[in-house]
Amino acid sequence: MSVSIFSAVHNRPEPLKYTVLSWLYRTVAEEIVLLDWCSDIPVKGIIEAAIKENCVRLKSELHDWQDRLKIIRVTNKVPWRIGYGSNTAASFTSHDTLFKIDADCILTAHRLPQIPAFGFMNGNMNCQHENDRGIFGSFIMHRKEYWNAGGIDERFKCYGQEDQDLFDRLQKEQGIQRYSMPEGTLYHLPHGNNRRTENYADTGTIWECTQRNREEAKNRKPWNASSPRLQHKITSDQGWYKEIKIHTGQHQEYFPETAQLF
């Protein structure tokens, strides 16, 4: 099973030196794509410093890190949405299995879980410890099934429900079976609820944001493979590090907050 890990982050520098290194240490992951959505502190420097600090391990687990890691930085100031970031990150992957890991989750398993032909896995919400619910939005699935669903709905403007919405569409529209990710695959680094919502343009408590997204999803056409995703153009390519600019194409009615940028 060839696996691409992907993640997207905006202004969450604190966990990266722990989480990204854990993804790199697990050499079963042939490719890791980390999207830096115009963060105030560029992710590239954080990762380079973390690798330098761990250079004693460079000849073993990290010896080929530039072959496996891709950092993609969005350089224009486009408002953050998790659907924007996740789908853009996934578009830079190349393997048949996609493992989306939230940027505050450490990979603790030595082996990645095997998924059936018509199934996907994500974190279990019905877990004993509340902190463990932080892995609910991380998932592993077949590439073709992710894109057959159109990826994550990019119309969600605030925190919450985007992961459940994707899982519902996979199950109801494609008949894909959901499985719980095995215990011990990921560890979620604890943080307050304000960290979940602070970087979105649309604000509120996590409950308010999730309820708002849930109601909006009920009253609009479901997202699918034909939905107009946000587009990008590569402006700088240095191999493992790339810079891109985001543009909306002909679909600014989906992305009104970006219209003034173009």
N, C-alpha and C positions, 0 to 999 in steps of 0.2 A: 504494500500500500504506500504510494508516494503522497506525501502530505505537504501542503502549504499552510503554515500558520500566518494569520493576518490580524491586524489590529489597527485602530485609529485613535489618536489622542489629540486633545486640544487643551493646553494649559494645565496639564497634570504631571509636572516633572518629578514629583517626589517618589513615586513607586518605580519609575522606569529602570533605574540602575539595578534594582532587584529582579523585577519581572522579566525584562528582556534578556538579561544574562541567564536566567533559568531556562528560557526558551532555547538559547544558544547551546547551553550545556547538554541538552537532550538532542544528541546528534541524529536521532531518528527523524527529526524534522529537516527535510532537505532544503526547505525554503521558508524564510521568515520575512514578511512584508509589514513594515511599520509606517503608517501614514501620520505625518506631523501636520496637523491642520492649522497652519499659520500661528503656532504657539509663540508667546512672547519670548520664551527662552527656547531656542532651537533644540530639537531633540538630538540632532547629529552630535553636538558637542557633549551632551549628557552621556550618550552611549560610548563615544570615544574615550571619555574620561573614565567611565566605569570599566571598560575593557583594559585600559592602561593600569588601573588600580589592581586588576586581577591578572596581571601579566604572568604570574607564576604558573597559571594554568594554560597559558597561550599555546604551548606546544602539544597539548592534549585535546581537551574539549573545544577550545577556541581557535585551534590552529588554522581553520579554513573559514573563519567567521565572515570575511568579505565575500566569499563565494555563496554563502547561504543567506546573509542578511541584506535586505534592501530597505533603505530609508527614503521615503518620498515626502518632500516638503511642499505644501501649498504656500505660495508666496503672496498671493493677493488676499486681502482681508474679506473673506466671504464668511457670513455668519455660520456658526457651527450647528450642524444637525448630525445625529449619529448615523442616519441613513446615508447622508452625503459621504461621510468619512469611511464607513464600512464598505460601501459599494465601490468607492474609488480605490481603496486598498485592495479589495478582492480582484479588481480589474488588472492589477499588476502581478497576480499569482499565475502559476503555470501548471500546477499539479492537479490530479484528478480528485483528490480529497482536500476539502477546505476545513481548517480548524480555526475558528474565530475565537480569540482569547482576549478578554477585556484587559486593558493596560494595567489594571491593578490586581491581576491574578498571576500567581507564581505557578509554573508547571512543576508539579512534584512527582509525577509518574515517570518511571523509567521506560515504560512502553505505552504508546498511544492506543486507545481502545479501537477495536475492529468494529466497523459498522456493517450491517447487512446490506444486501443489494438494494432493497427498497426501505431504507430506514435512516434516521438521523438520531443524534444524541445531544442532549444539553443538560445543564446542571439541574438538580432536583430542588424544587422550591419547598417540598414537604420534608425538610431536614430538621434535625434536632436543634442545631445551633443557628441563631438568626444570622450570624455573619456568613455562614455557608450558603445562604441564599444569594450572596453576591456573585456566585458563579452561574446563576440561572441563565443569563444572557450569553454565556459562552457556549459554543456548539461546534460539533463536527459533523459534516455531511458531504455528500457527493457534489462535486462541482456542478454537474449538469442540473441537479435538482435545485440548487441555489439559484442559478440563472434562469431556469424554467419558471421559477416563481418571481423573477425580476429582482431578486435580492431583497434587501430591506426597503420598506416603503420610505421614500425620501420626503414625504409630505409632513411627517411628524416634526413639529417645531420645538418641542420641549421633551423633557425626560419621561420615559416610561411607555410600555405597551408595544414598542416597535419589535421587540424580540418575540413576544407572545403572538403578535399579528403574523409574523413570518411563520412561526410554528403552526398556527391555525391554517394558514393557506397551504402549507405543505401537506397537512393531514387531510383537509377537506377537499382541496382541489386536485391534488395529485395522488391521494391515497397513500402517502408515505407514513410509515409507522414511526412513532416517537419512542425513544428509549432514554432512560436516565444514564447520565455519565457515571462510570464507576467511581466509587469512593476513592479518594486519594489521588485523583487525576490533577486537580487544581486546588490551590489555596488562595482565598480572597484576602487581601490585606485590609484590615479594618479601617474604616473612616466614617466620619459623620455624614448625615443625609445632605447637608449643604453642599458637599463635594459633588453630589450627583446632579445638582441643578444649577450650580453657580455660573456655568459657562454658556448657558443657553440664553438666547434673546428673549424668549417667552419664559416667564418666571412663575413661581408658586411653590407650594410644598410638593413633596414627591407624590402624595395622594392626589392633590389637585391636578398636577400635571398628568398623571396617569389616567385619571378619570376624564380629563379633557380629551386626551388622545383616544381613549376608548370610545367616547361618544362621537368624535369626528370620524373615526374609522367605520362606525356603524352606518353613517349617513353619506358615504361617498363610494364611488366605484372602487372595487378592490384593486390593489397594485398588482401588476403582472409583468410578464416579459416584454410587453409592448409599451409599458409606461415610459414616459420620457425622462431618463435619468440625467442628472447633471453631468456635463462633459468637461474634459480637461485637455490641455496641450502641454507637452513636455518642453520646457524652456532651457533646461540644463541637464546634461547626462554625464555623470562621472562614474558610471558603472554601478557600484553598490549604493551611491547617493544620487538622487535625481531631484530636480525642482520642477514644479508644474504650476500652471495657472488654470483656474476654474472659469468656465463660461457656461451660459445657460442655453446656448443654441437658440432655437425658435420657440422655447417653451417657458417664457418668463412668467406666465400665469401660474405655473407651479412654484416658481421661486421668486416671488415679488421682491424680497429683500435684497436680491442681487442685481436687480435691473439697473440701479444707478452706477454699477461698476463698469458698464460696458458701453 
